[in-house]
Amino acid sequence: MFQYDFMQHAFIAGTLIAIMCGAIGVFIIGRNLSFIAHTFSHIGFAGASFAVFAGIDPLLGLLLFTLLGALGVGQLGVRMFRRDASVSVILSLALGLGILFLSLSNVQATFTKTILFGSVVGIDLQDVGQIIILTIVVLLALAIGYRWLKFDSFDQLGAQAAGLPIRWISIGFLLLMAIAVSVTVQIVGALLVFALMTIPAAAARFYTQSIFIMILLSVVIAVLGVWFGLTVGYYTNAPVSFFIVCFVSIVYFIGMIYHRLMERRRTAVTRS
């Protein structure tokens, strides 16, 4: 398997993206922004489609559209955006624009499938370089702003009372989300990008209350999911994204069962 260059590229890129998604996903779950990750994936689909239509790198289109979307959400305000009916309008508009750009560009059906469902095995050395740079940017930003981001994500009232720049933290995190979505689309596609960014983190919450350990567990789950998906996908010639989502979903449900069992045990001990 590793004698092929495309599989080496796939494992390097997939591992980096999994580490990034596992780390940022904990804060996405903590800030209740899963719906925005889903929204960004649809906006990214329109961006990639526009890039194909314009004859530029799809990653540039992804970054352009998702970053603009992040700025828009940041200006509107996350709470207002969550309540407003504009969410469904933006999702529908993004899908419509994506379909329009793809039809105007006359691309093959295989490329449309790649945008929607991802294609890890199609990543070349240039893509790996881009993924390395963007992943480092996201991880460095998370590391530098870790304390503020942790405080604001899991104790918003305390962060406001402490006088932290809540609005700028929110906008900065949305921009990081936009970059992460743009990179992750290449692995699992626009339709399933939110799965890799949220399910590992959601699963990790069942096993620990420590934020740092939660991040480590989320990263491990995401990395193992990508490795599992790549390996099984290689030998079965089935979609890699399917196996990635299956793996992390199974870990999530196991965690849910484990959490309920522990809760019942604590209740039984308390009563006794």
Long-range contacts (C-beta under 8 A, 24 or more apart in sequence): 1-231, 1-234, 5-125, 6-121, 6-122, 6-123, 6-124, 7-121, 7-230, 7-234, 9-123, 9-124, 9-125, 9-127, 9-128, 10-120, 10-121, 10-123, 10-230, 10-240, 11-227, 11-230, 12-128, 13-120, 13-123, 13-127, 13-128, 13-131, 13-186, 13-187, 14-120, 14-187, 14-226, 14-227, 14-229, 14-230, 15-223, 15-226, 15-227, 16-131, 16-132, 16-135, 17-131, 17-135, 17-183, 17-184, 17-186, 17-187, 17-196, 17-226, 18-196, 18-219, 18-222, 18-223, 18-225, 18-226, 19-135, 19-139, 19-219, 19-222, 19-223, 20-135, 20-138, 20-139, 20-180, 20-183, 20-184, 21-180, 21-184, 21-196, 21-197, 21-200, 21-222, 22-200, 22-201, 22-215, 22-218, 22-219, 22-220, 22-221, 22-222, 22-223, 23-138, 23-139, 23-142, 23-215, 23-218, 23-219, 24-138, 24-142, 24-176, 24-177, 24-180, 24-197, 25-196, 25-197, 25-198, 25-199, 25-200, 25-201, 25-202, 25-218, 25-222, 26-201, 26-204, 26-211, 26-214, 26-215, 26-218, 27-142, 27-149, 27-150, 27-153, 27-173, 28-177, 28-197, 28-198, 28-201, 29-198, 29-201, 29-202, 29-205, 30-153, 30-154, 30-211, 31-78, 31-152, 31-153, 31-173, 32-82, 33-78, 33-177, 34-194, 34-198, 35-82, 35-87, 36-73, 36-78, 36-81, 36-174, 36-177, 37-177, 37-181, 37-193, 37-194, 37-197, 37-198, 38-91, 38-194, 39-69, 39-73, 39-87, 39-90, 39-91, 39-94, 40-66, 40-69, 40-70, 40-177, 40-178, 40-181, 40-193, 41-181, 41-185, 41-190, 41-191, 41-193, 41-194, 42-90, 42-91, 42-94, 42-95, 42-98, 42-190, 43-69, 43-90, 43-94, 44-181, 44-182, 44-185, 44-190, 44-193, 45-94, 45-95, 45-98, 45-115, 45-116, 45-185, 45-190, 45-191, 46-93, 46-94, 46-95, 46-97, 46-98, 46-101, 47-182, 48-98, 48-115, 48-185, 48-190, 49-97, 49-98, 49-99, 49-100, 49-101, 49-102, 49-105, 49-115, 50-97, 50-101, 52-101, 52-102, 52-105, 52-107, 52-111, 53-101, 53-102, 53-104, 53-105, 58-115, 59-127, 59-130, 59-182, 59-183, 59-186, 62-181, 62-182, 62-185, 63-178, 63-179, 63-182, 65-94, 66-178, 66-179, 66-181, 66-182, 67-175, 67-178, 67-179, 69-178, 70-171, 70-174, 70-175, 70-177, 70-178, 71-171, 71-174, 71-175, 73-174, 74-167, 74-170, 74-171, 74-174, 74-175, 75-171, 78-170, 78-174, 98-190, 114-189, 115-185, 115-189, 115-190, 116-189, 116-190, 116-191, 117-188, 117-189, 117-191, 117-192, 117-239, 117-241, 118-185, 118-186, 118-187, 118-188, 118-189, 118-192, 118-240, 118-241, 119-186, 119-189, 119-240, 120-186, 120-187, 120-229, 120-230, 120-233, 120-240, 121-233, 121-234, 121-240, 123-186, 127-186, 130-183, 131-183, 131-186, 134-179, 134-182, 134-183, 135-183, 137-179, 138-176, 138-179, 138-180, 138-183, 141-172, 141-176, 142-176, 145-169, 145-172, 149-173, 150-211, 154-211, 187-226, 187-240, 187-241, 187-244, 188-240, 188-241, 188-244, 188-245, 189-241, 192-241, 192-245, 195-244, 195-245, 195-248, 195-249, 196-222, 196-225, 196-226, 196-244, 196-245, 196-248, 199-245, 199-248, 199-249, 199-251, 199-252, 200-225, 200-248, 200-251, 202-252, 203-248, 203-251, 203-252, 203-254, 203-255, 204-255, 205-255, 206-252, 206-255, 206-256, 206-258, 206-259, 207-255, 207-258, 207-259, 221-248, 221-251, 222-248, 225-251
